[in-house]
Amino acid sequence: MHELGVIIEVVKYVEDFAKKNKLTKIDTLVLQIGELSAMIPRYIEACYPAAVDGTMLQDTQLKIEILPANAICRECGSVFNVIQNNKVCPNCKSEVWELLCGREFMIKEIVAY
């Protein structure tokens, strides 16, 4: 499970950000994870408590937003979700497309007070 190592690095990054910006309390950490990301949201949620234990994020809430795996069809220009449509354009049935989003793993928001 590589998610634990990644989340530990995210925690370090957020702590550094908080110190540089003189934040004393973080309430919520919001992550965005693409449907095609190598990060599995339920694993992130499962290892989050261990990653934040003993850090300034120990009492924070984790929120995860899933970003769709959208592509644009190179034949007709339609934008569609590649997972929901089994990698086939629902408009023209083409299998020639370019991925627009869905592999992201980002910190969207750090809610502090």
Order of alpha helices (4+ residues) and beta strands (2+ residues): alpha-beta-alpha-beta-beta-beta-beta-beta
